[in-house]
Amino acid sequence: MIPLIADLVALRRTAQIQGQELAHTLGLGASAGPSMVSRWESGQAIPVVGHVIGYAHAVGHQLVVVRDGEPAGALDEVLSDLAGLRTAAGLSRAVVAECLWITAPSVAHLERTAGPRTQLTSLLRYLGALGCTLALVPFEAVER
């Protein structure tokens, strides 16, 4: 299981939110939603970024991109400018592509199209190549 998902599961259980309730909050269908949440939580399926952001919000947290131990911004904001995040890290598309074993045009495509429907693992690999991680931050700790 992805460590981020394990952290979300722990937060959901602490908040005593049932999988069915979470599925409803995320706008997943009543029949398939709870099983989809269960599949994410067991590592049998990988959620898309939009669902992970919604999951974090449902348990009172925000996903923040962290670089060099400092917040680079909320994921939902950073997602729209991945190329800017890469540039700020001083990396070219070619270098990131080499780290990920893909082509520079594939990196450009990810940067152009990243959004709520992006697979979480793709985003985590990209962020890792930039030296970034995702952190769960309680809403009350987020600077406004």
N, C-alpha and C positions, 0 to 999 in steps of 0.2 A: 504494500500500500504506500502511496505517496505520503511522506510525513505531514505535509500541509493538510491533507484529508484527515489523517489521524488526529491532528490538532482540532480540526473542525468537529469531528465526531465527539471528542472529549468535551468541547464547549457545548455542543448540542445536548449531550447527556447531562451536563452540569445544569444547563438551563431547563432541563426536563421537557424538551421539545420532542415530540414523537416524529418518526419518519414521515408519517402521513401528513402531519401538520406542516412539516418542512416542504414536502412535495407540493402541497397546496400553495404555500407562500411563494414558491418558485414558479408557480403557474404550470406545473406538470399535471398531466391528466390524472383524474381520480383513480383510474384502474391501473395504469402503468407507473404513475409517479412514485408511489412508495417503494415499488420494487426497483425502480431506477436509483433512488437514493440508497437503497440497500446494496445495490451492485457497486455504486461508487465507494461506499463505505467498506465494502469487503475487498475492494481492489479488482473486482471482476469487470469493471467498466471505468472509463476515464471521462470525467465531466468536461464540458466546455467552460471557457473562462467566465462567461456571463452567469452560469449557474453557480460557480464557485464564489463569485462576487456576491451574488444573492444569498448564498448559504452563509457567508461571513456576516452579511448585514443582519440576517435572521437571528444570529447568535450574538448580536451586539458588537460586531467588530468590522474593521475596515482592512482591506488588503493594501499593504504599502510596499512599494519597491524600495529596497535598501541597497545602497552601494557604499562600500568602504565604511560600513557601520552607521551611515547617515541616511535618513529617508530621502529618496529622490522624488517621491510623490505618490499619491494614491494610484493604485493600479488602474482604476477606471479612467483616470486622467492621463497617465503615462502611456496607456495602451494606444492612444491616438497619435503618439509621436515617438514610436520606437526608434526611428532613425535618429531623432534628436538625442535620445538616451544613448544610443551607440556612439554618436559623434561626441557627446560629452565624456564618454569613456575613452575617447581617443582611438577608436578602432574603426577600421575600414570594413566594408562589406566583405571584401576578400578574406580578411583575417577571421572574421566571425564565421564565414562559410567554411574555412579550413578547420576551425574548431569543431564545427557541427558536421563535418564530412558531407557538406552539400555545396551547391554552386552559389556564387554571388547573386545571380538572378533569383535564385530561390530565397535568399535572404531579403532581397528587395521586395519580392512578392509578399513575404511574411510581414515586412514593415508596412507595406501599402494596405494590406487586407486585414491586419490584426484587429480583432474586435470581440464581441461577446461570443461569437460562434467558433472562435479559435480553440483548438484542443489544448487543454491545460499542459500536457506534457511538451508540446511544441513550444509553448511560451516559456515554460520552466527551463528547457534546454537553451533557448535563445538568451534568456536573462542570465543563465549560468555562464554562457560564453562571454557576456559583458562583465562578469564578476559581480552580478547582482543576485539578490535573493528576494523572496516574498516574506513579509512578516504580517502576522495578525495583530492589529492594534485595537484595543477597546475604543469605542466611539468617544468615551469621556476623556481619553488620553490624546485624541487627535486635536492638533492645533487648528483653530478655525480662523 
